[in-house]
Amino acid sequence: MIELGYSLSPRFPDPPQTDYATAPARALRHDLFCGDVFVEGEGGRDLSTRWGWVPVLDFAWALCDIVEELDKVLPGLRTPRAELDFTESADRLRFSRRGDWVELRADWVRDERPLIVDHTELRREARDFLQDLLADLVDLHEGLDHNLTFWELKSRFPRVP
C-alpha cells in the first residue's frame, strides 16, 4: 500500500504575473507549484518531504516516468533501478524493482527499511496522484487548462483501473 499527497507552500507562492496558459514546461516543472509531497506506506513507512520547496508537479511527473522506466528490463540488468533527484538538494528517492514489487528508499530518512509496494499499485497511485494534482491546479490557476504542456501531460499518463 502507498499513499501519495501534497501540500503547496505559502512560503513560495507562484509569481503573481504568471501566465499559466503560456508557461513553458520548464516553469511548470521546476519554478511553479512548490511545497511538499507525502509518501506513506504500510507499517508507518514515511518518505515524505518536509522542506516546503519541492516542485510538486515535477515530482508527480517524474514519478510517473519512473514507474514506466521500471518496466524496461535491459539484458544483463537483473534489478531495474531509478532515482528521483531534487534539484535544490543532494537527496534522492531511489526505486528498485524486484519482480512485481518496488522498493523505495529516501536519502533523507535514516531508517534503512524500504517502503515496499506492488508495481501495479504504484503505477495506479502515481497516475491518480498526477491527475488529482492537475485537477487541483486547474481549479487554483486561471488559464492552466489552456496550456499545451498541461494537456500533453494529462493525456500521457491517464488514470489506470
N, C-alpha and C positions, 0 to 999 in steps of 0.2 A: 504494500500500500504506500502511496505517496500523495501528499497534499501540497499543492503549489498555490501561492498567493503573492500579493504585492501590496505595497503602500507607496504613494507618491510623497515626496518630501516637500514640506513648505519652506525648507531652508534653501532649496534650489529650484525656484519656480522657472518656468519657461520665460524667455524674454517676451515682454508684452507686445512687441511689434512682430512677432512670429506670424507668418502667413502659412498656415498649416496645409492649405491646398497646394502650395508650390514648394514646400520644404523638401530639400533633396534627401535621398536615402541616408547619407552620412549624418545629417542633422537629426533625422528621425531615430536613427540607431544610437547615436552617441551623445548628442547635445541636448535632447529633449527628454521629458518624462523620467526624471531621476527620482530615486527613492530606495526602497529595499525590496528584496524578494524573500519569500518564505518557502522553505523546502523542508518538509517534515515527513517522517515515516514511522513505521511501526516501532514499538519499543522505545519511544521517546527520542528517536534519532532526529536531530535538528541541525540542518546545514544552512540555516537562514543567515542572511547578511544583516548587519546592524550598523551600517556605515552611513546611510542616508543619501549616497551619491550614485548608486548603481543605475546605469541606464536600463530601465525596466523593459522597454520594448526590445532593446538589443539582447537582453538576457533571454526573453521568450523566443525571439527569432533564432538565436544561436542554439538554444536548447532543441528546437525542432530540427535544425540542421544536424545536430549531433546525433539525435535519435536515428535519423536516416543514415548517417555515416556509419553507425554501429552495425547496420545491416550488411555493409560491404566487408566481405572476408577475403583478404588477399592471400594468395598461395604463400605458405611458409609462416603466416602470421596466425598464431593459434588463438590469441585473445584480442579481438578488436578493442581499441582504446581511443579515447578522445579527451580533449581538455577544453574547458571554457575558461578563458582568462578575463581578468578585469583590468581595463586599461589604466586605471589610476592606482593599481596595486600589483604586487608580485603574486598575490594569491590566485589559486586556480581551483576549479571544481573539476575533478577527474572522474572519468567514466571508464569502466572495464566491463565488457560483455562476456559472460560465461554461459554458453547455451542460451536458454530463454531468460536468464537473469542478468541484470545490470547492477554493478556495484558503483556507488557514488561516494567519493571521498572529497572533503573540503580541506584545503590547506589551513584555513583559519580555525578549524575545530581540532582541539588537542586529542580527543578520543580517536583511537585508531580504527574502531569498528566502522565498517562501511554501512551506508544505507543501501539495502538490497531491495530491488523492485523488479517485477516482471517486465520484460521488454515491451510487450504489447500494452500493458497498463501505462508504462512510461510514455509511449507514443500517444496514447489516448489523452492522458493528463496534460502532456506538453501542448498538444494541439488545442485542447479545451482552454488551457491557460492563455494561450496566444489569442484565440478567438474571443474569449471573455475580455481580455485586456483591450483588444481592438475595439470592441463594442463600447467599453467604458470610455476609452479615449475619444471616440467619436462623440459621445454624449458630453464630454468636457470641453472639446475644442472645435469650434466652428471652422468648417472648411476641410477638416481632415478627411471626411468621407469623399472628397473630390480629388484627393491626392492619388496619383497613378501608382506610386510605390506602395501605398497603403493597400490598394486593390490587388496589386500583384501578390503581395504577401498574404493577404486574406485568401486568395484563390489557390496559392501554392500549398498551403497547409490547412486544408479543410478538416472539420471535425471527423473523427472516425467512430464507428459504433463500438 
